[in-house]
Amino acid sequence: MIEVIPTIIAKDFQELQEKIKKIEPYSEWVQLDIMDGRFVENTTWNNPEELKNLKTNLNIETHLMIQNPEEKIDDWIKSGAKRIIFHYEATENREEVIKKIKEAGLEVGLAINPETPIDGLAPFIQNTRYKIQDTNLVLFLTVRPGRGGQKFIEGVLPKIRDFRRASPDVKIEVDGGINPETAKKAIEAGVDILISGSYIFGKGDIHQAIEELKNL
């Protein structure tokens, strides 16, 4: 069965808490979209100190859409998140960020924008101590980062297939425009984990929406 993780975009901590409560009965994980107004235009709730006060049984995955994540990574490591995903395009200090997250005993993921060719990952994969295999997953965005409700970019699917062939042991997440139709295409390309926000929260029945995606 495919894994499904609901994603939350929240303007403040109260909205974050409210959405968490809605999905708690139906999921083991939740992804929090964190935007800083620099790496992407939009700004969301992005206070790692507040996250320590969140009472939930969900495992938290933070998707950091922030510029120079190395400047804030220590705070997010201490926030209570179990998995931290940062963007390949947001920093030149990728090895440093991966090293810090791994040494803290947390899972780490690397996110890739739709236009980023996987060929561009080659120097990072081959020439550093902390390689792509040292991440727990790679997150392929199938929309431009920064806002929800966008249309799925099918041009990312060949990149997912190529990456799956090159790195069969690395988990692949996909995020952006995920619904039953696009999810099937992503699964066929080799995706392990579906990230969905607009479809799950917009369906009307959160449980039904999650189960529909899980059972594809």
N, C-alpha and C positions, 0 to 999 in steps of 0.2 A: 504493500500500500504506500502510495506517495505521501510524504510529509507536507502538511499545510501549516503555515505560520501566519496568523493575522498581523497586519501592520497598522500602527496608529500614528497619525499626524495630529498633534495637539498644540493648541495655541498657548495653553497654560497647564499648570499641574492639576488643577481641578478637572479639566477636560480629560487629561490623561487618566486620572483615577476613575472617572465615570466610564470611559471606554474599556479600561481594564476589567471592571466589574462585569461588563456585558459579555466578555469572551472567556472569563475564568472557567465557567463550567464545561467549556467545549474544547479547550486547547491546553497543551503543556507548555507552549512557548508563545511569546509575543515579541514582535519587532517594534522598536521605537524609532521613528524617523526624526533625526536631529539635524536641523538646518541653522546655519549661522549668518545668513545674509551676505556671505562673502564667496564661498565656494558655489553656492546657488543664490538666486535672488531672494527667495523667501526666507523668513526667520520663523522658527517654531520654538516651543518650549525647549530649553537646552541647558537645564541646571542639574549637573550631576550630584550636587550636594542635596538637593530636594529628593532625588531618586532614592536616597538612603531611607527616607521616611515612607516609601511606598510599601504597603502591606499587601502582599499577593503571594499565591503559591505558584505563580507562573515563572518559568525561566525567562530571563530578559535578554534579548539580543538588541544591541544598539547599533543602528546604521548611521554612522557619523558622516553627514554631508557637510563637512567643515574643512576650511582651508588650514593647512599646516597642523594636522591632528597631533603631531608630536608636542605641540604647545599645551594641549589640554588632556593628553592621554592619561597622565597620572590621576587626574580627577575622575575620569571615567572608569579607570581601573578600580578605584575605591568606591564607586557608586553602588555596587551590588549587582551589576550586570554580569551575566555568566559568559556572554560572547560579545565581542566588539568587532564590528566591521568598519573599515575605513576605506577611502577611495584611493586607488592607484594614482589618479590624476592630481590628488590634492597635496602631494608632498614628494620631495626627492629623498626623504629620509625613511623609506619604507622598512628597511632592515631594522632601524632603531625602534620603530613603532611595533613591529612584529615581536622583536626581542623582549620589549617591556611587557607586552600583553602575555606572551608565553611564559615568561619568568614569574609572572604574578599568578600563574596557574589557571588562566582563563583561556577560552577558545578565541581564535582570531580568524577573521575573514577579510578578504580583499575584494572590494567592489570595482566594477569596470563599467564605464559609460558606454552607451551604444556605439559611439563613433570610434572608440579605442580599439585598434586592431590587436589581436592576440599576439601578432608578430612583435609588437612593441613591448611585450612582456619578456621577450627572450633574454635581454641582458640581465634583468632582475632574476629570472629563473636560473640562469646558468652561472652567474658570476658573484653571487653573494652567499654568505654562510646560511642565512635564513631564506630558504628557497620557497617556491610556491607549494612544494610538498609539506612544508612546515606550517602552512595555514590549515585550518580545519575545513575551510570552504572558500569558494570563489562565488561572488554574487554578480551575475550578469543583469544589468539594467536593460529592460526592453522599452523604456521611455526615457526622455531626458530627465535628469534628477531635479527635484525641487518642488514638485507639486503632484497631487493625486489626480486620478480621473483621466489620464491621457490614453491615447490609442497605442496599442501594442505595435512595436516596430519589428516586423517579421525578418528584416535584414540581419537581426542579431542571431537568428537560429543557426545559420551556417557556422558562425563563430563558436557557438555552443557545441555543435557537432565536432568541429575541429579540436576544440579544447578537450572534449571528452575522450577522443581518440589519443591525444597526446598525454593526458593526465588521468588515466582511468581510476586512480585511487583517491582523487580529490573530489569532495562533495560539491555539487553545483546547485546554487540557489538561483531563482529567476524572480524578478520583481518589476512590475509595470504592466498595467492593462490585463491582468490575469483574470480570466473567467473560464468557464468550462471549454469553450472553443479554443482559446489561445493556450490554455493549460495543456490540452492534448498535444498540441504541436510542440510545446516545450518539453513535455515528457518524452515524446518520440525523439527529440534531439539529444536527450541524455540527462535531463534535469532530475535532481533528487528531491528538491524542496521548493514548493510554490509559496511565494509571498503575495498576499492579497489584502487590499484594504477597501477600495471602493466597492468591489463586488460583494465582499463579506458584509460590510456595514450597510450597503445599499439594497441588499436582497430583501430585507424585512424580517427574515428568519435567519439569524446568525448561525445557529446550529445546522440548519439545512444547507446553507451555503458552504460551510466547511466540509460537511459530509459529501456533498456533490463533488467537490474538488478532490477529496481524499479517495473517492471510489472510481475515479476516472481510469 
